[in-house]
Amino acid sequence: MGTYNLDTTTKAELHSEAQKLIAKYGSPVDAVEALMAYNCELETQILAIAHRYPGLVAISFDHTHPTVA
């Protein structure tokens, strides 16, 4: 994975989105749990697509990013 250096505007936008999530879920822990659940759902969908269409998506379990053919 790479390191991203964000500009001031982007950092402010991300901070604003984080505040909205915390307000929506009531606490930072609840917000993180909701994001983790969402991430797991996305990963499950990607794996299902990769299984159904093996020529479309190549999944690797090392430090490289998934590739789309």
Phi and psi restraints in degrees (value plus and minus 20) as a CYANA .aco file:
   2 GLY   PHI    -119.6   -79.6
   2 GLY   PSI     150.3   190.3
   3 THR   PHI    -125.4   -85.4
   3 THR   PSI     111.0   151.0
   4 TYR   PHI    -126.2   -86.2
   4 TYR   PSI     109.4   149.4
   5 ASN   PHI    -121.7   -81.7
   5 ASN   PSI      92.1   132.1
   6 LEU   PHI    -113.4   -73.4
   6 LEU   PSI     125.4   165.4
   7 ASP   PHI     -97.6   -57.6
   7 ASP   PSI     151.6   191.6
   8 THR   PHI     -80.7   -40.7
   8 THR   PSI     -61.5   -21.5
   9 THR   PHI     -84.0   -44.0
   9 THR   PSI     -64.8   -24.8
  10 THR   PHI     -85.0   -45.0
  10 THR   PSI     -61.4   -21.4
  11 LYS   PHI     -79.9   -39.9
  11 LYS   PSI     -61.4   -21.4
  12 ALA   PHI     -84.9   -44.9
  12 ALA   PSI     -60.2   -20.2
  13 GLU   PHI     -83.9   -43.9
  13 GLU   PSI     -64.4   -24.4
  14 LEU   PHI     -83.8   -43.8
  14 LEU   PSI     -60.0   -20.0
  15 HIS   PHI     -83.7   -43.7
  15 HIS   PSI     -60.9   -20.9
  16 SER   PHI     -83.4   -43.4
  16 SER   PSI     -63.3   -23.3
  17 GLU   PHI     -84.4   -44.4
  17 GLU   PSI     -59.2   -19.2
  18 ALA   PHI     -83.0   -43.0
  18 ALA   PSI     -61.7   -21.7
  19 GLN   PHI     -83.3   -43.3
  19 GLN   PSI     -58.9   -18.9
  20 LYS   PHI     -83.0   -43.0
  20 LYS   PSI     -63.1   -23.1
  21 LEU   PHI     -84.1   -44.1
  21 LEU   PSI     -64.2   -24.2
  22 ILE   PHI     -82.1   -42.1
  22 ILE   PSI     -61.3   -21.3
  23 ALA   PHI     -84.9   -44.9
  23 ALA   PSI     -57.2   -17.2
  24 LYS   PHI     -88.5   -48.5
  24 LYS   PSI     -61.6   -21.6
  25 TYR   PHI    -118.5   -78.5
  25 TYR   PSI     -28.1    11.9
  26 GLY   PHI      74.2   114.2
  26 GLY   PSI     -45.4    -5.4
  27 SER   PHI    -177.1  -137.1
  27 SER   PSI     138.3   178.3
  28 PRO   PHI     -80.0   -40.0
  28 PRO   PSI     -56.6   -16.6
  29 VAL   PHI     -84.6   -44.6
  29 VAL   PSI     -64.1   -24.1
  30 ASP   PHI     -83.5   -43.5
  30 ASP   PSI     -58.9   -18.9
  31 ALA   PHI     -83.9   -43.9
  31 ALA   PSI     -64.1   -24.1
  32 VAL   PHI     -84.4   -44.4
  32 VAL   PSI     -61.8   -21.8
  33 GLU   PHI     -81.1   -41.1
  33 GLU   PSI     -61.4   -21.4
  34 ALA   PHI     -84.8   -44.8
  34 ALA   PSI     -62.0   -22.0
  35 LEU   PHI     -85.7   -45.7
  35 LEU   PSI     -58.2   -18.2
  36 MET   PHI     -84.9   -44.9
  36 MET   PSI     -61.9   -21.9
  37 ALA   PHI     -82.7   -42.7
  37 ALA   PSI     -62.2   -22.2
  38 TYR   PHI     -83.0   -43.0
  38 TYR   PSI     -63.1   -23.1
  39 ASN   PHI     -82.2   -42.2
  39 ASN   PSI     -61.7   -21.7
  40 CYS   PHI     -82.6   -42.6
  40 CYS   PSI     -59.6   -19.6
  41 GLU   PHI     -83.2   -43.2
  41 GLU   PSI     -63.1   -23.1
  42 LEU   PHI     -83.0   -43.0
  42 LEU   PSI     -63.5   -23.5
  43 GLU   PHI     -81.9   -41.9
  43 GLU   PSI     -60.3   -20.3
  44 THR   PHI     -82.7   -42.7
  44 THR   PSI     -62.4   -22.4
  45 GLN   PHI     -84.9   -44.9
  45 GLN   PSI     -60.6   -20.6
  46 ILE   PHI     -83.5   -43.5
  46 ILE   PSI     -63.9   -23.9
  47 LEU   PHI     -84.0   -44.0
  47 LEU   PSI     -57.7   -17.7
  48 ALA   PHI     -84.7   -44.7
  48 ALA   PSI     -61.9   -21.9
  49 ILE   PHI     -84.6   -44.6
  49 ILE   PSI     -62.8   -22.8
  50 ALA   PHI     -82.7   -42.7
  50 ALA   PSI     -58.0   -18.0
  51 HIS   PHI     -89.4   -49.4
  51 HIS   PSI     -61.3   -21.3
  52 ARG   PHI     -94.8   -54.8
  52 ARG   PSI     -56.1   -16.1
  53 TYR   PHI    -145.4  -105.4
  53 TYR   PSI      55.5    95.5
  54 PRO   PHI     -81.8   -41.8
  54 PRO   PSI     -42.5    -2.5
  55 GLY   PHI    -101.7   -61.7
  55 GLY   PSI     -31.3     8.7
  56 LEU   PHI    -108.7   -68.7
  56 LEU   PSI     -62.9   -22.9
  57 VAL   PHI    -147.6  -107.6
  57 VAL   PSI     113.4   153.4
  58 ALA   PHI    -129.8   -89.8
  58 ALA   PSI     100.4   140.4
  59 ILE   PHI    -122.7   -82.7
  59 ILE   PSI     110.6   150.6
  60 SER   PHI    -144.4  -104.4
  60 SER   PSI     134.2   174.2
  61 PHE   PHI    -133.3   -93.3
  61 PHE   PSI       9.9    49.9
  62 ASP   PHI    -131.1   -91.1
  62 ASP   PSI    -179.7  -139.7
  63 HIS   PHI    -105.7   -65.7
  63 HIS   PSI     -13.6    26.4
  64 THR   PHI    -105.5   -65.5
  64 THR   PSI     138.7   178.7
  65 HIS   PHI    -101.2   -61.2
  65 HIS   PSI     131.6   171.6
  66 PRO   PHI     -79.1   -39.1
  66 PRO   PSI     126.5   166.5
  67 THR   PHI    -135.8   -95.8
  67 THR   PSI     124.5   164.5
  68 VAL   PHI    -130.4   -90.4
  68 VAL   PSI     106.4   146.4
